[in-house]
């Protein structure tokens, strides 16, 4: 007797995506349906995210308490993961966890895989570093989930050894963060950018955009050092994100007389607000000291907006060497903005089609991961 390997032919896939804001699940559904897979996409009840392709959409997952009401919210949080597992088992679907919201969900899916209710479980482990995406997920439950999967997917090679245990490491696939091509297409961001640039009357002016949450891991603790290097005579500072504008940045912008376009709120910005900011931007700045992948950078890349940033692993994989500076070099990044303003250059490392092919191959290979199967060799 010896162990044989068989390749899984995964044709039916169920995507679990409780995020409701980030369109990653919808984009992944498009990628997989485009590759000929039969996909069901489970989203929050009030989600406006859609799949452009032929994925079946189920808007049943829990929204926020304020949207659902406390009783309905609790029922959805407890019952829907169990219903999802049951339906996936009946349909013999491979399960892909695009996001996880809470230890309860993680425990349900891990247990379902352990007792073989679901045949294949893929966990997309977004940016799993200290202080990021932990939420209400306990470390022990997340370790149990990672140890129970068929495949774990991460966006950076450093995360394979930094986060995953030796037992989970052998089942971990490194796949680049996908582009948000569907989101860009549905909101006509590229077309609107082209029309806006044709009608622009501002010469020698560079509209620099900071987009995303105003958090320390996005560089906001020391952002004043970067803004101090920008030229208020030639730079318009646009900020579109969630959080509070640091006091030193607010005072600096005012004292130096920068023209500003601020969309800063405690609530998540709408797709239209983010798209409008990208449409008007000349360049997006990404001074992220801890990035292992960046949805914000991928939004900009997908929209065709140049990006300048730090050479964090998740950023330098996407941008050219001339588009990045060493992590923490805020002043040097400010100088790079001026260099780009005077002589714009391409900042994206790969063409969209080439990048999409790499991501697609990665996901299809992850879904074809082999499983040990007992058999007899004669």
C-alpha positions in Angstrom: 0.0 0.0 0.0 1.2 3.5 -0.7 -0.3 7.0 -1.0 -1.2 8.1 -4.5 -2.0 11.7 -5.7 -4.9 12.6 -7.7 -5.6 16.0 -9.3 -8.8 17.7 -8.4 -10.9 18.8 -11.4 -12.7 21.6 -9.7 -15.5 22.9 -12.0 -18.0 24.2 -9.5 -16.9 26.8 -7.1 -18.7 28.7 -4.3 -17.2 32.1 -3.3 -17.9 33.4 0.3 -17.5 37.2 0.3 -18.9 39.0 3.4 -17.0 42.2 2.7 -19.7 44.2 0.9 -17.4 47.0 0.0 -14.2 45.7 -1.7 -15.1 44.1 -5.1 -12.5 41.4 -4.8 -15.1 38.6 -4.8 -16.9 39.9 -7.8 -13.6 40.2 -9.7 -12.5 36.7 -8.8 -15.9 35.4 -9.9 -15.4 37.1 -13.3 -11.9 35.6 -13.6 -13.1 32.0 -12.8 -16.3 32.1 -14.9 -14.1 33.5 -17.7 -12.0 30.3 -17.3 -15.1 28.2 -17.8 -15.9 27.5 -14.1 -19.4 27.4 -12.7 -19.4 29.9 -9.9 -21.8 31.0 -7.2 -21.0 34.2 -5.4 -22.4 34.8 -1.9 -22.5 38.5 -0.8 -24.1 40.6 2.0 -27.8 41.2 1.5 -27.5 44.9 0.7 -24.3 44.6 -1.3 -24.3 46.5 -4.6 -21.4 44.5 -5.9 -22.0 42.4 -9.0 -20.3 40.0 -11.3 -20.1 41.0 -15.0 -20.0 37.4 -16.1 -22.2 34.4 -15.4 -21.7 33.8 -11.7 -24.8 33.1 -9.7 -25.3 35.8 -7.0 -26.8 35.1 -3.6 -27.3 38.2 -1.4 -27.9 36.5 1.9 -24.9 37.3 4.1 -25.2 39.6 7.2 -24.9 43.3 6.6 -24.1 45.7 9.4 -26.3 45.8 12.5 -27.6 49.2 11.6 -28.8 47.9 8.2 -30.2 44.5 9.3 -31.4 45.2 12.8 -29.9 43.3 15.8 -32.1 40.1 15.7 -31.9 39.6 11.9 -28.2 40.3 12.0 -27.5 37.6 14.6 -29.7 35.1 12.7 -27.8 35.8 9.4 -24.4 35.6 11.1 -25.2 32.2 12.7 -27.4 30.5 10.1 -26.1 31.6 6.7 -22.6 30.0 7.1 -24.2 26.7 7.9 -26.6 27.0 5.0 -23.7 27.9 2.7 -21.8 24.8 3.8 -24.8 22.5 3.2 -25.5 23.9 -0.3 -21.8 23.7 -1.3 -21.7 20.1 -0.1 -24.9 19.1 -2.0 -23.6 20.8 -5.2 -20.1 19.4 -4.6 -18.6 22.8 -4.9 -15.1 23.8 -4.0 -15.3 26.6 -1.4 -13.2 29.7 -1.7 -13.2 32.1 1.3 -12.6 35.5 -0.2 -12.9 37.2 3.2 -13.6 36.0 6.7 -15.6 38.1 9.2 -15.3 36.7 12.7 -14.1 33.6 14.4 -17.5 31.9 14.1 -17.3 31.8 10.3 -13.7 30.6 10.4 -14.6 27.8 12.9 -17.6 26.7 10.8 -15.7 26.4 7.6 -12.6 24.8 9.2 -14.8 22.2 11.0 -16.8 21.5 7.8 -13.5 20.7 6.0 -12.1 18.6 8.8 -15.1 16.3 8.8 -15.2 16.3 5.0 -18.6 17.9 4.6 -17.0 20.1 1.9 -14.4 18.5 -0.4 -12.1 21.5 -1.0 -11.5 24.7 1.0 -9.4 27.6 -0.3 -8.7 30.5 2.1 -7.5 33.8 0.7 -5.4 35.2 3.5 -5.4 39.0 2.9 -2.4 40.9 4.3 -2.2 38.7 7.5 0.3 40.9 9.4 0.1 42.2 13.0 -2.6 44.9 13.3 -4.2 44.1 10.0 -7.4 42.2 9.3 -7.5 40.6 12.7 -10.9 42.0 13.6 -12.7 39.7 15.9 -10.8 36.6 14.7 -8.9 34.9 17.4 -5.4 33.7 16.6 -6.1 30.1 17.6 -9.2 29.9 15.4 -7.4 31.4 12.4 -4.6 28.9 12.9 -7.2 26.1 13.0 -8.6 27.4 9.7 -5.2 27.7 8.0 -4.4 24.1 9.1 -7.7 22.8 7.8 -7.7 24.1 4.3 -6.9 22.4 1.0 -5.0 25.5 -0.1 -4.1 28.9 1.5 -3.6 31.8 -0.8 -1.4 34.8 0.1 -0.3 37.8 -2.1 3.3 37.9 -0.9 6.0 35.2 -0.7 7.3 36.6 2.7 3.9 35.7 4.2 4.3 32.0 3.5 6.9 31.7 6.3 6.0 34.7 8.4 2.4 33.8 9.0 1.7 30.2 8.2 2.8 27.2 10.3 5.0 24.5 8.8 2.0 22.3 8.3 0.1 25.0 6.4 3.1 26.3 4.5 3.2 23.3 2.2 -0.4 24.0 1.1 0.2 27.8 0.6 0.0 29.3 -2.9 1.4 32.8 -3.7 -0.9 34.6 -6.2 -0.6 38.3 -7.0 -3.5 40.6 -6.0 -5.9 40.7 -8.9 -6.8 43.8 -10.9 -10.2 45.5 -10.5 -10.9 45.5 -14.2 -14.6 44.8 -13.9 -15.0 47.7 -11.4 -13.1 50.1 -13.6 -15.1 49.0 -16.7 -18.5 49.3 -15.0 -17.7 52.8 -13.8 -16.0 53.8 -17.1 -13.0 55.1 -15.2 -10.5 54.9 -18.1 -12.9 56.5 -20.5 -13.7 59.3 -18.1 -10.0 59.8 -17.4 -9.3 60.1 -21.2 -12.1 62.7 -21.6 -11.0 64.6 -18.6 -7.4 64.8 -19.8 -8.5 66.1 -23.2 -10.5 68.9 -21.6 -7.9 69.8 -19.0 -6.7 73.4 -19.2 -4.2 73.2 -16.3 -0.7 72.9 -17.6 2.3 72.1 -15.4 0.0 71.1 -12.6 0.1 67.7 -11.0 -2.9 66.4 -9.0 -1.5 64.0 -6.5 -4.0 61.6 -4.9 -3.9 59.7 -1.6 -6.7 57.2 -1.6 -7.7 54.7 1.1 -7.8 54.6 4.9 -5.8 57.3 6.7 -3.9 54.7 8.8 -0.3 54.5 10.1 0.3 51.5 7.8 -0.6 53.7 4.9 2.1 56.2 5.9 -0.2 58.8 7.6 1.8 58.9 10.8 4.6 60.7 8.9 2.8 62.0 5.8 3.7 65.6 6.6 7.3 64.8 5.7 6.2 63.9 2.2 3.8 66.8 1.7 6.5 69.2 2.8 8.5 68.2 -0.3 5.7 69.0 -2.7 5.5 72.3 -4.5 2.2 74.1 -3.8 2.7 76.1 -7.0 2.4 73.0 -9.1 0.7 70.3 -7.0 -2.9 69.9 -6.1 -3.3 67.6 -3.1 -6.3 65.3 -3.3 -7.2 63.0 -0.4 -10.0 60.4 -0.7 -10.3 58.0 2.3 -11.7 57.1 5.6 -10.5 58.4 8.9 -9.4 61.8 10.3 -6.9 64.1 8.6 -3.8 64.4 10.9 -3.6 67.8 12.5 0.0 68.4 11.3 -1.0 67.6 7.7 -4.0 69.9 7.9 -1.9 72.8 9.2 0.8 72.2 6.7 -1.6 72.2 3.7 -3.1 75.5 5.0 0.2 77.2 5.9 1.8 76.5 2.5 -1.2 77.4 0.5 -1.9 74.1 -1.2 -5.0 73.7 -3.4 -6.8 70.7 -1.9 -9.6 68.4 -2.8 -10.6 66.5 0.3 -13.0 63.6 0.6 -12.3 62.4 4.1 -15.0 60.7 6.1 -15.5 58.3 9.0 -17.6 56.2 6.6 -16.5 54.2 3.6 -16.5 56.3 0.4 -18.9 55.1 -2.3 -17.6 53.6 -5.5 -18.6 56.7 -7.4 -16.6 58.9 -5.0 -13.5 56.7 -5.4 -13.9 56.5 -9.1 -14.2 60.3 -9.4 -11.0 60.8 -7.4 -9.1 58.4 -9.7 -10.6 60.1 -12.8 -9.1 63.5 -11.9 -5.8 62.2 -10.5 -2.5 62.6 -12.3 -0.6 60.3 -10.0 -1.5 58.2 -6.9 1.0 58.1 -4.0 1.5 54.9 -2.0 4.0 55.5 0.9 3.0 52.2 2.6 5.7 51.0 4.9 4.1 47.6 5.7 2.3 46.6 2.5 2.3 43.0 1.4 -0.3 43.8 -1.3 -2.5 46.8 -1.9 -6.0 47.0 -3.2 -5.6 50.7 -3.4 -2.6 50.4 -5.7 -4.4 47.8 -7.8 -7.4 50.1 -8.2 -5.1 52.8 -9.5 -3.2 50.3 -11.8 -6.6 49.0 -13.1 -7.7 52.5 -13.8 -4.5 53.4 -15.7 -3.4 55.9 -13.1 0.4 56.2 -12.5 1.5 55.2 -9.0 4.6 56.3 -7.1 5.4 54.7 -3.7 7.8 52.8 -1.4 9.4 49.7 -2.5 7.5 47.4 -0.1 7.3 43.8 -1.5 3.7 44.1 -2.4 4.3 47.5 -4.2 7.5 46.8 -6.0 6.1 43.7 -7.5 3.5 45.9 -9.4 5.5 49.1 -10.0 8.7 49.7 -12.0 12.0 50.3 -10.1 12.0 53.9 -11.2 8.6 54.4 -9.6 9.6 53.5 -6.0 12.0 54.7 -3.3 13.2 52.9 -0.2 10.6 52.4 2.6 10.5 55.4 4.9 12.1 57.8 2.5 9.2 60.3 2.5 11.4 63.2 1.3 12.8 61.2 -1.5 9.3 60.2 -2.6 8.4 63.9 -2.7 11.4 64.6 -5.0 10.2 61.7 -7.2 6.8 63.4 -7.6 8.6 66.5 -9.0 10.7 64.3 -11.3 7.6 62.6 -12.6 5.7 65.9 -13.0 8.5 67.4 -15.2 8.8 64.2 -17.3 6.0 61.7 -16.8 7.0 58.0 -17.2 5.2 54.7 -17.1 5.0 53.3 -13.6 3.3 50.0 -14.1 5.5 46.9 -14.3 3.3 44.7 -16.5 0.6 45.3 -19.1 -2.9 44.6 -17.9 -3.4 41.4 -20.1 -0.1 40.0 -19.0 -0.8 40.6 -15.4 -4.3 39.1 -15.6 -2.8 36.0 -17.2 -0.4 35.5 -14.3 -3.2 35.9 -11.7 -5.5 33.5 -13.7 -2.9 30.8 -13.9 -2.2 31.1 -10.2 -5.8 30.6 -9.2 -6.4 27.8 -11.6 -3.3 26.0 -10.4 -4.4 26.6 -6.7 -7.7 25.0 -7.5 -5.9 22.0 -9.1 -3.8 21.3 -6.0 -3.4 17.5 -5.5 -4.8 15.6 -2.5 -3.4 12.3 -1.2 -5.6 9.4 -1.9 -5.1 5.9 -0.6 -4.6 3.2 -3.3 -2.7 0.1 -4.2 0.3 0.1 -6.5 0.9 -3.2 -8.2 
